[in-house]
Amino acid sequence: MNSRSAVLALVFSSVGHFFAHLLTLLYPTVVLVLEAKWDMSYGDLLSLSLAGFVLFGLGALPAGWLGDRWNAEHMMVVFFLGTGAAAIATGLTEGPVALALGLAAIGLFGSIYHPVGTAWLVRNAVNRGRALGWNGISGGIGLAAAPFVAGALAQTISWRAAFIVPGALCGATGVALLCCVRGGQVVAATVDRRPDPPASRRDVVRTFIVLSFTMLADGTISQAIPIALPKAFAAGLTGLTDGGTLDAGGLVSLVFLVAATAQLVGGWLADRFAMKAVYILAWAVQAPLLVVAAQAHDVPLLAAMMAVNYLGVLATPAENAILARYTPAQWRATAYGAKFLLALGVSTLGVKLVAVTYDRSGSFTLLWLALAGCAAFVAVAALLLPGRLRRVPLVVAQPAG
């Protein structure tokens, strides 16, 4: 396999992870500006993004299928160009209906990344845990940058710039990848750089069933928290912010920047220890932390949410490595598509949960308690995963003769 092509694939995959999270999470901060401009409630405005989040998840399965059947490199070009163009179009919209359609287009094109980009990364990686960790950091930086970028651009220029500027950069990255593909610098990988021995059918089925339930629950958490934090911090960190989008967005960015470093730690742990144990412990500790967050304000709330997000991110490389270990290579993008259909599609009810709980109670107490229950469920259900989930030591093939 062309090692230069593999390195470029890892780079573009990581940049894609950054844009996938950045562009889909600009709106929760932009909402704070539109709330005053459009004379709509927070819950109603936030609900405009529901179709986008649904498509971000539902589109993952067909996107993964296409990635396995067509070409991962070309699918990634479509991701960059389509998502960037959709973001620019969203910034040019007038009125709630057009805005909702623009957000839906971002979600639809953005759905390509997770099944296709993750499978592309795994196929080109030798140390999967480490590669998934670095890739996860890129996504974490996207999560962290989204509220800050949206808040800064909305406050200094306009809410439209919050979509147009990042969208243009995403589209430019797609043009660069297209040039690399056409120029032969990036070529399709037909086999894994580090293959695993085949797993038993029993373990494959068992893992798929367990992860179907755990990914639904942890996906609800990972969807709800980024949506809720800008508003939760604006309302709950009154001693640390002035209520503006830049302060609240900056603190949300701080939370996700701290959490982003957990990807590398989680990848290192997934390569060296039992992936099952890493996965269970990371989720088990989150449940009591979310209970604390339900009653906390100011610094305690900030600290609790930092810890929750750090542990949630730490578990991600282990989860992705488990799925890669128990999925045939030729079906891997489809398997990741199924994962993100659950984690990002079905669990978008978490978005509605954020809107409903805040509009009805004026706080996020019930939301944090519900998410604590989800975290506890993941930890308990993961006990049913196969017991010995560690990467097989790397064996370098020797030339014949």
Salt bridges, closest charged atoms under 4 A:
GLU35 OE1 - LYS231 NZ 3.78
GLU94 OE2 - ARG160 NH2 3.07
ASP192 OD2 - ARG128 NH2 2.87
ASP192 OD2 - ARG332 NH2 3.03
ASP196 OD2 - ARG128 NH1 2.75
ASP196 OD1 - ARG391 NH2 3.29
GLU319 OE1 - LYS339 NZ 2.81
